[in-house]
Amino acid sequence: MTHTGRHFLQIPGPTNVPDRVLKEIAQATIDHRGPEFADLGVEVLERLKGIFRTHGPVVVFPSSGTGAAEAALVNTLSPGDRILIFETGWFSHIAWKQVAERLGVNVEYVPGTWRRGASPETLEQRLKDDTARELKAVVVVHNETSTGVVSRIADLRRAMNRSGHPALLIVDAISSLASIDLRHDEWEIDVTVCGSQKGLMVPPGLGFNAVSEKALAANATSKLPKAYWNWEEMLKANKSGFFPYTPATNLLYGLREALRMLDEEGFDNVLQRHARHGDATRAAVRAWGLDIVPENPAEYSNSLTAVYTPEGHSADRLRQTILEHFDMSLGTGLGKLAGRVFRIGHLGSFNDLMLAGTLSGVEMGLALAGVPHKPGGVLAAMQSLTASTQKTEPASAAR
Ligand SMILES: Cc1ncc(COP(=O)(O)O)c(C=O)c1O
């Protein structure tokens, strides 16, 4: 089938890259040890602090998110250290448990159903029970991209503080940063881990660690081997806008432009936009009569919605139908959700009509693939979008 117009990339990352960002990336590559590069480096490193809501350093690696996860662990831990990782879904397993175990870290994996976020009560109790203070870090995936369930980091931090336990808090914000509220300093996160390819609207290839004072102190005594991922050399070079090895120069051009765009829109507006799109998508799914993965409304994701297909109807067949007929990619079900779930990405460079188009593709696909559902999802989403537009309309426009 010949496809015309633009492909709809509605997986929950990599996300659509704005033309402004693509154009920047297309510039000639410059000398990464020359004066022009230093300006780029300084601006990007400074602007990143605003996005992570931190006054501390943000380290940028030429890597995917998994690399940034490895960096967070090797820079703060020593061989045999015990850490707590909450099972929230596929990514808590693949990007954290598996990586930590391969590095020789002793993982206590707190079981989860994949339908709820990390429990503050469980965390508090586990830390109180650890009277010997053996646990060195707690790892939580903020927005579990395989399920669309958000863990409440502020509540988890309060639980840690109540327990009085000194463990580090490491947060995976790979699919939440610049889409869902995340406050590195205020929530006393020690390492916030991210990648470029989701809310930041840049192609894959950059990994981030926002680092607290406490994490830097842990770095000074951590004994896991680190060379490429070493924060110390990075932070030294970053002071003047440079990197200890060849950075991903052109992706940094793209990142600078994306950060300027987020600034132009206003960070609160960015988060508000994602909230509206999350609400509208869930309104559509409810109208179709389908179920979403998260059980607790306080844990609904604003960056993606994971939807169950009814028993006996393959989510992958539905995705294939939609790709063939409408040239739209939706996220696949991962791990134990394979074939049972499809994921609608609504994060990054996105607007109301892109969402309406996305949901139209899903609704037509449901009909074509013979998946039982009620019509009217797109209409429900449009009504949700209109209602929230009216609510946020500035007074001058209403006159
Ligand atoms: C929450 C989360 N953690 C970790 C990863 C792994 O990141 P990457 O595939 O960039 O290595 C992803 C990727 O989608 C993710 O969504």
The ligand as a Tripos MOL2 file, in Angstrom:
@<TRIPOS>MOLECULE
LIG
   16    16     1     0     0
SMALL
NO_CHARGES

@<TRIPOS>ATOM
      1 C1         11.1510    4.2230   31.4030 C.3       1 LIG1
      2 C2         12.2570    3.7500   30.5130 C.ar      1 LIG1
      3 N1         13.3990    3.3430   31.0720 N.ar      1 LIG1
      4 C3         14.4290    2.9260   30.3060 C.ar      1 LIG1
      5 C4         14.3510    2.8790   28.9350 C.ar      1 LIG1
      6 C5         15.5060    2.4150   28.1350 C.3       1 LIG1
      7 O1         16.0090    3.4860   27.3870 O.3       1 LIG1
      8 P1         16.7680    3.2770   26.0180 P.3       1 LIG1
      9 O2         15.9420    2.3840   25.1680 O.co2     1 LIG1
     10 O3         16.9230    4.6640   25.4780 O.co2     1 LIG1
     11 O4         18.0900    2.6680   26.3530 O.co2     1 LIG1
     12 C6         13.1800    3.2880   28.3190 C.ar      1 LIG1
     13 C7         13.0390    3.2470   26.8540 C.2       1 LIG1
     14 O5         12.0010    3.4210   26.2930 O.2       1 LIG1
     15 C8         12.1000    3.7430   29.1260 C.ar      1 LIG1
     16 O6         10.9570    4.1520   28.5620 O.3       1 LIG1
@<TRIPOS>BOND
     1     1     2 1
     2     2     3 ar
     3     2    15 ar
     4     3     4 ar
     5     4     5 ar
     6     5     6 1
     7     5    12 ar
     8     6     7 1
     9     7     8 1
    10     8     9 2
    11     8    10 1
    12     8    11 1
    13    12    13 1
    14    12    15 ar
    15    13    14 2
    16    15    16 1
@<TRIPOS>SUBSTRUCTURE
     1 LIG1         1 GROUP 0 **** ****
